[in-house]
C-alpha cells in the first residue's frame, strides 16, 4: 500500500451538523470496553467473558476555530453532540456523539485556540475513501 501523505491539521477536525468548526493539530485515541467475566464454582479461571460497551476517549491538542465558526459565535464550552473526523490516506475515522470532559486554554485574550481538550465519544465508524 502506498501512503499518499501524512495527515495535516486540515485532515483532523471537529464537525457540528455537517459543518467544520475547528481543526485539530494532533490527537490520541483510546478505546476501552466494560467486559465482565463469568465465573463458575470450583473453576480456577473464568468460563467466559461477556463483552460490554465500548468507550472512546480522545485527547485533542491545539484546536483552532474556523473563520466561519468564529463569525457564527462558536463557543467551545457550549459544544455538545459533535463529531471528530480523522482523514487518513485510505479511510475516514469518525467519532460521533462527542462531549468534551476537560478543556485547557493557553494563549492570548480573544484567540480561538485551545491547547488541550479531552473528548468522550459514543460511536466510532470507519468509512473507506
N, C-alpha and C positions, 0 to 999 in steps of 0.2 A: 504494500500500500504506500503510495506516495503522499507525503504531507505537503499540502499546498501553502501552508503558512501557520504562524503562531497566532493565537488569539490576541487581539488588541482590546483596548478599553471599549471600543465600539462593538465588540463581539460579546460583551458581558453587560447586561443592562436590566434595569427594573422596568416593568410594564404594568400599567393600570388601564383597564378597559381597552386593551389593544394599542395603547399609546406609550411610546418610550418616554419615561420621565426622568431617568438618571442612568449614567454609565458608571460602571464599576471597574476599578483598576485591576483588582485581583480578588480571589475568593478561596475559601477552604470549605469543603462539604463533608459532613459526617452523617452517616445513616446508622440508626440503631433499631433494634427490634425487641419488643417486650415478650419474648417467648417464655413458656413455662414448662417445667419438667413434670413428667408423670412418674410417680414412684409406686412401687409395689412392695408389699410387706415381704421381708426376707430377701429382697434383692439388694445387691451392693451398688448397683448403678441404676439410673433411670431407665424405664422400659420404653419411653418415648419422649419426644419434645413437641409441644404444641406451638406452632408459630403464632406470634401475636402481631400487633400493629407496628408498622414502620413509622419512625420519626426521623425527620431530616433537619439537621441544624447546620446553618450556613454562616460562615464568618466572612463578611464583605469588608474590603479595605478600599479606602479612598473613593467615595461616591460623589459624583458631580451631577447636579441637576441640569437637565437640558434647558436651553433658552426658552423653549415653548412652555415647559413646566414652570419655570420661574415667572414668566409673564402670566401664567394661569394661577399664580399664587400658591405653588406647591409648598407644603409644609411636611417634611419627613416625619414629624411626630404624629401627624394625622393619618398617615398611610395605613390602610388595612386591606386585606384580601388582594394583594398584588402578586405578581409573578416575577421570578428571576429567570432570565433567558441566557443560556450559555451557548454560543455558536462555536462548534468545533468543525474541523475540516470536512467530516463525513456525516455529521448529525447535529441536531439541536437538543440540548437537555433543558427541560422546562420544569422548574419547581413552582407549583401554584398553591393557592390558598395561604399565602405567606402573611405572617405577622412579625413585626420586629419585637425583640425582647430586651435589647440593650443597644444604646446609641452613645458613641463617644465623639465629641466635637473638638476640633482644634483649628485655630486659624484666625482670620480677620472678621471683624464685625460685618455682617451683611453678606458674607460669602456663602454660597450654597454648596459647601463641600463638607462632607462628614468623613472623619478618619476611619471609623470602625462601626459596623452595625452587625449585630447578631440577629439572625432571622430564623424563625421556625416555619417549616413548610409542611403542608398536609399531603401533598402529592408530588411525585416525580415521574415524568414521562420522557422518553427519547423519541425523537422524530428524525427519520432518515432524510438527509438533504438531497 
